[in-house]
């Protein structure tokens, strides 16, 4: 018996901004998009692991004295 393995779409995951991300990752919600307060970049989605990874890269860059040009 074959079952279809359809991938979930982003909208089906129902990801929302969590207020604690403002303090944890320096991220705010602006017009439905996550925005980094440090480098002012719009991030792709509300996924905690992606926000944490971005925050860690930004902070590492800042501590090394490198201007933040992360994508």
C-alpha positions in Angstrom: 0.0 0.0 0.0 1.5 3.3 -1.1 1.1 6.4 1.0 1.7 9.9 -0.2 4.5 11.7 1.6 3.6 15.3 1.0 5.9 18.0 2.5 4.4 20.5 4.9 4.3 24.0 3.8 5.4 26.9 6.0 1.8 28.1 6.4 0.7 24.7 7.7 3.3 24.8 10.5 1.5 27.8 12.1 4.7 29.4 13.4 4.2 32.6 15.4 6.4 35.2 17.1 7.2 34.5 20.7 7.7 37.5 23.0 10.7 35.9 24.7 12.7 36.0 21.4 13.0 39.8 21.9 15.3 39.2 24.9 16.8 35.8 23.9 17.8 36.6 20.3 17.3 40.4 19.9 14.5 39.7 17.3 11.3 41.7 16.9 8.1 41.2 14.9 7.5 43.8 12.3 4.6 43.4 9.8 4.6 39.6 10.2 8.4 39.2 9.7 11.2 38.6 12.2 13.7 41.5 12.2 17.1 41.4 13.8 17.6 44.4 16.1 21.4 44.2 15.8 21.9 44.1 12.0 18.3 45.2 10.9 17.9 42.3 8.6 14.6 40.5 7.9 14.9 36.8 8.6 13.2 34.1 6.7 10.8 32.7 9.3 9.8 32.1 12.9 11.8 29.1 13.7 13.7 29.2 17.0 16.7 27.3 15.7 17.2 29.6 12.8 16.8 32.7 14.9 19.3 31.3 17.5 21.8 30.5 14.7 21.5 34.0 13.3 21.9 35.6 16.7 25.0 33.5 17.5 26.6 34.4 14.1 25.9 38.1 14.6 27.3 38.1 18.1 30.4 36.1 17.1 31.0 38.6 14.3 30.6 41.6 16.6 33.0 40.2 19.2 35.6 39.7 16.5 35.1 43.3 15.3 33.6 42.2 11.9 30.8 44.3 10.5 27.6 42.3 10.3 26.9 41.3 6.7 25.1 38.1 7.3 22.3 36.8 5.0 
